[in-house]
């Protein structure tokens, strides 16, 4: 699907570069004159005027980005394992080409860390301006790693007009990724919560809480499992258990989950988890002696009736998989009553991306009302929006209203949302889990 | 031969150097990209001192020894089984029509990419798999799949099954390609007839008379699969255990881990993998010596028969079992590609639909053309270079140096994920250039050794007297090469070409890493999809992956038939 027309492509960018210089000079002049004007007016200037100046400045800057983005080809590195997500990105590509003359190419990854490796390799080769990756879909551990190693472009998200629609000042989740401040390195794209699904033919009464899961497993030995860390979904299950098991602890202790782990906090918080797992594992699929490598294999096992209960971060994909015949028709989705682990997923731009303006234009479009509403439709992707619907007009809000519900889709629930622990716990969980259960 | 230089001979002289440069530069740079981090040097992460932190971490990894042992044992055992079965099949069906039937049935397996084969075999032997469905519930009495540890058993049995099914055709076809050469065929047949006339039973006769002559031609392919299987990724990843996995799989997971610091341990692991692979090769070499020492006396003890009938019946059973396993795997794939929902324990999908095929076919043209361009260019380059290098050997009348021959196989000895990361690093140093070019160079690294392996024996065993006669009649080296040598090699060349294409079609990591993900081939699409959960779409891609190289082999088989018919 990616067409590669190098020579002509390079020629085109050269022309753009020449006009680019002119545009940059012009903008610089404008900014300077604005600064000069506001200095002359210091005495009479009120806050309203300065903010208007800033807004105007921002608009100019955005116009400039839009202009620069034209004819750019943006390479979006995103996980390509889901046909629904892939065709949504195709739809976005069509829209941005028509509206902004930006050509968007989806580079389908088997795992996001492949793209992280690429940017790292480019950095170690001192490629600082001509990176292959223009945009990438990340969150959590991948983000924390990239941020730590300065692999992401900082402070660009505030430039995007649509970012204000997420109401970031009121919505801290939009600027924190697993508790780590995003510092404008990535823009929110969607929201996900850990959703369980079960085969209602063989297991009509699924467990609704973590303790119930324990008893359910004893009644259905070998019919539940989770993916082996460091798989994202497997770790999510462990984090869900970690949070729920420690909810009864002293709030001062529970709070430690959202800080970098120390020897002391590990001692206090991990103990209940290992106890729980030691009791659970003998009743898991293959008695816990083998864990699948990824979340997709879990769904395949449900499809094969080997296991009867599983969980996912992409709830809308469950009815879609039923429609694609990948899951049996008697699959039902539900949220655990003791809470659902929730997080936001983001789009970042590497520090050395070759087409930053184009990427910004695409990201801005991803956060538009139209694109977000389309994404939330369960027939398209069903990924929850990051926009703050309360600041939209009623007409705009209606775009997000859900149509008829599929039998296997997640019903509305009041499961409390559990926020992700500090990302440093992820490494620790993986390491300790592998030590305990990784080698028999 | 008088020194004679022409455009052709000059290029022939350069070719071994060119060959070595094409392999050594990327692999060398790639290795450097492994060695430096293995000793703690990774400036991008702010690590710029040399230490043995990586090796310490590796040693302290839970289950490190089990990982190494699993890699070592599965590789050695599966190869041993492959060699034994190959010998049995050859011995039982030598000089009989059945051999060509077996060849025709096994041939297609050679071209199935490892990942695809693993997926197909997994579906065959899983508790909810095809075999179980065929016998349930009428025989087994189960309505739900039993919870047994197959595949992914901790002993690596499933890995061994996968490797045996996948590598057996390779050894068999390589041996048959050698057998089809007139010279070898002639010698072996003469020996075999003599043995038979002396009263040796065919099975015993084969082992005593044919195998000692034939084994040298099987040797390189055997070493190639030993090295490959000790460091392979796809089969152990899909069929193997993961608590702990094989060393190569663990290394790949560390390289892919979101924790970038694990890369240091991964690099150290790659060095350890190199030692495991060398140990496997050394063990086989030792095993060869032992067999030779012990078998020598029985070769000449004059005994004409060793329960020949029993061995032949056993061979029939094994062959049938393998053929059924293959047929059922393929049938499973085809059924999945058309399946609506397919509930357990039904042996047939609940409904048949064509939506999966429609989905794939609507997206495929560009993927297909990418796959073909990269495959054809890299295989053609590899074949020309190989032929020139082998010709140089004959013109200079001295074999390639040991170092050169070893270097050619280097890409097969080192886990590709390790040195490919280094190559990406080098590519960044150079900057620019067409993505296609890099992908083709990357494929060349893996296509070249196989092409060389498959071509070398036949070329080296060419009867030099034809060339000598032609030279004495005043033919230029180019004419000798073009009109005397190549026509004699047309069958192995076609086979080699088809093999090269198949190898190129199945490359995943080089395509992904060097293409920066911007070039999608059938294999990259299939692997990306297999990370999702739609077994149906994966099945469609796997069938396409299978059909393309199979077409290559079909042509390799048909073309000589058509040409030779015309000549007669």
HADDOCK unambig.tbl for C-alpha pairs under 7 A between the chains (distance, minus, plus):
assign (segid A and resid 1 and name CA) (segid B and resid 366 and name CA) 6.17 0.50 0.50
assign (segid A and resid 1 and name CA) (segid B and resid 367 and name CA) 6.80 0.50 0.50
assign (segid A and resid 2 and name CA) (segid B and resid 518 and name CA) 5.93 0.50 0.50
assign (segid A and resid 2 and name CA) (segid B and resid 519 and name CA) 6.63 0.50 0.50
assign (segid A and resid 80 and name CA) (segid B and resid 528 and name CA) 6.19 0.50 0.50
assign (segid A and resid 81 and name CA) (segid B and resid 528 and name CA) 5.74 0.50 0.50
assign (segid A and resid 81 and name CA) (segid B and resid 529 and name CA) 5.09 0.50 0.50
assign (segid A and resid 81 and name CA) (segid B and resid 531 and name CA) 5.63 0.50 0.50
assign (segid A and resid 81 and name CA) (segid B and resid 532 and name CA) 4.17 0.50 0.50
assign (segid A and resid 82 and name CA) (segid B and resid 532 and name CA) 5.89 0.50 0.50
assign (segid A and resid 107 and name CA) (segid B and resid 517 and name CA) 5.65 0.50 0.50
assign (segid A and resid 107 and name CA) (segid B and resid 518 and name CA) 6.13 0.50 0.50
assign (segid A and resid 108 and name CA) (segid B and resid 528 and name CA) 6.99 0.50 0.50
assign (segid A and resid 109 and name CA) (segid B and resid 528 and name CA) 6.31 0.50 0.50
assign (segid A and resid 110 and name CA) (segid B and resid 528 and name CA) 4.63 0.50 0.50
assign (segid A and resid 110 and name CA) (segid B and resid 531 and name CA) 5.96 0.50 0.50
assign (segid A and resid 113 and name CA) (segid B and resid 256 and name CA) 5.70 0.50 0.50
assign (segid A and resid 113 and name CA) (segid B and resid 257 and name CA) 6.63 0.50 0.50
assign (segid A and resid 113 and name CA) (segid B and resid 258 and name CA) 5.74 0.50 0.50
assign (segid A and resid 114 and name CA) (segid B and resid 256 and name CA) 6.48 0.50 0.50
assign (segid A and resid 120 and name CA) (segid B and resid 44 and name CA) 6.72 0.50 0.50
assign (segid A and resid 121 and name CA) (segid B and resid 424 and name CA) 6.87 0.50 0.50
assign (segid A and resid 121 and name CA) (segid B and resid 425 and name CA) 5.36 0.50 0.50
assign (segid A and resid 122 and name CA) (segid B and resid 425 and name CA) 6.69 0.50 0.50
assign (segid A and resid 122 and name CA) (segid B and resid 428 and name CA) 5.89 0.50 0.50
assign (segid A and resid 123 and name CA) (segid B and resid 44 and name CA) 6.28 0.50 0.50
assign (segid A and resid 124 and name CA) (segid B and resid 43 and name CA) 6.46 0.50 0.50
assign (segid A and resid 124 and name CA) (segid B and resid 44 and name CA) 4.69 0.50 0.50
assign (segid A and resid 125 and name CA) (segid B and resid 425 and name CA) 6.05 0.50 0.50
assign (segid A and resid 125 and name CA) (segid B and resid 428 and name CA) 5.67 0.50 0.50
assign (segid A and resid 125 and name CA) (segid B and resid 429 and name CA) 5.49 0.50 0.50
assign (segid A and resid 127 and name CA) (segid B and resid 428 and name CA) 6.63 0.50 0.50
assign (segid A and resid 141 and name CA) (segid B and resid 258 and name CA) 6.43 0.50 0.50
assign (segid A and resid 142 and name CA) (segid B and resid 258 and name CA) 5.50 0.50 0.50
assign (segid A and resid 145 and name CA) (segid B and resid 259 and name CA) 6.69 0.50 0.50
assign (segid A and resid 149 and name CA) (segid B and resid 45 and name CA) 6.52 0.50 0.50
assign (segid A and resid 222 and name CA) (segid B and resid 147 and name CA) 6.11 0.50 0.50
assign (segid A and resid 285 and name CA) (segid B and resid 147 and name CA) 6.56 0.50 0.50
assign (segid A and resid 286 and name CA) (segid B and resid 147 and name CA) 5.88 0.50 0.50
assign (segid A and resid 286 and name CA) (segid B and resid 148 and name CA) 6.22 0.50 0.50
assign (segid A and resid 286 and name CA) (segid B and resid 149 and name CA) 5.91 0.50 0.50
assign (segid A and resid 290 and name CA) (segid B and resid 241 and name CA) 6.70 0.50 0.50
assign (segid A and resid 290 and name CA) (segid B and resid 242 and name CA) 6.54 0.50 0.50
assign (segid A and resid 290 and name CA) (segid B and resid 243 and name CA) 6.46 0.50 0.50
assign (segid A and resid 296 and name CA) (segid B and resid 531 and name CA) 6.41 0.50 0.50
assign (segid A and resid 296 and name CA) (segid B and resid 532 and name CA) 5.17 0.50 0.50
assign (segid A and resid 296 and name CA) (segid B and resid 533 and name CA) 4.65 0.50 0.50
assign (segid A and resid 297 and name CA) (segid B and resid 533 and name CA) 6.28 0.50 0.50
assign (segid A and resid 299 and name CA) (segid B and resid 533 and name CA) 6.38 0.50 0.50
assign (segid A and resid 300 and name CA) (segid B and resid 533 and name CA) 5.74 0.50 0.50
assign (segid A and resid 304 and name CA) (segid B and resid 128 and name CA) 6.18 0.50 0.50
assign (segid A and resid 304 and name CA) (segid B and resid 343 and name CA) 6.86 0.50 0.50
assign (segid A and resid 304 and name CA) (segid B and resid 344 and name CA) 6.57 0.50 0.50
assign (segid A and resid 305 and name CA) (segid B and resid 144 and name CA) 6.75 0.50 0.50
assign (segid A and resid 305 and name CA) (segid B and resid 145 and name CA) 6.91 0.50 0.50
assign (segid A and resid 305 and name CA) (segid B and resid 344 and name CA) 6.63 0.50 0.50
assign (segid A and resid 306 and name CA) (segid B and resid 128 and name CA) 6.74 0.50 0.50
assign (segid A and resid 306 and name CA) (segid B and resid 145 and name CA) 5.65 0.50 0.50
assign (segid A and resid 325 and name CA) (segid B and resid 340 and name CA) 5.26 0.50 0.50
assign (segid A and resid 325 and name CA) (segid B and resid 341 and name CA) 4.57 0.50 0.50
assign (segid A and resid 326 and name CA) (segid B and resid 341 and name CA) 6.56 0.50 0.50
assign (segid A and resid 326 and name CA) (segid B and resid 534 and name CA) 6.13 0.50 0.50
assign (segid A and resid 328 and name CA) (segid B and resid 341 and name CA) 6.49 0.50 0.50
assign (segid A and resid 435 and name CA) (segid B and resid 62 and name CA) 5.95 0.50 0.50
assign (segid A and resid 438 and name CA) (segid B and resid 243 and name CA) 4.66 0.50 0.50
assign (segid A and resid 438 and name CA) (segid B and resid 244 and name CA) 5.91 0.50 0.50
assign (segid A and resid 439 and name CA) (segid B and resid 62 and name CA) 6.07 0.50 0.50
assign (segid A and resid 439 and name CA) (segid B and resid 63 and name CA) 5.27 0.50 0.50
assign (segid A and resid 439 and name CA) (segid B and resid 243 and name CA) 4.64 0.50 0.50
assign (segid A and resid 439 and name CA) (segid B and resid 244 and name CA) 4.91 0.50 0.50
assign (segid A and resid 440 and name CA) (segid B and resid 243 and name CA) 6.47 0.50 0.50
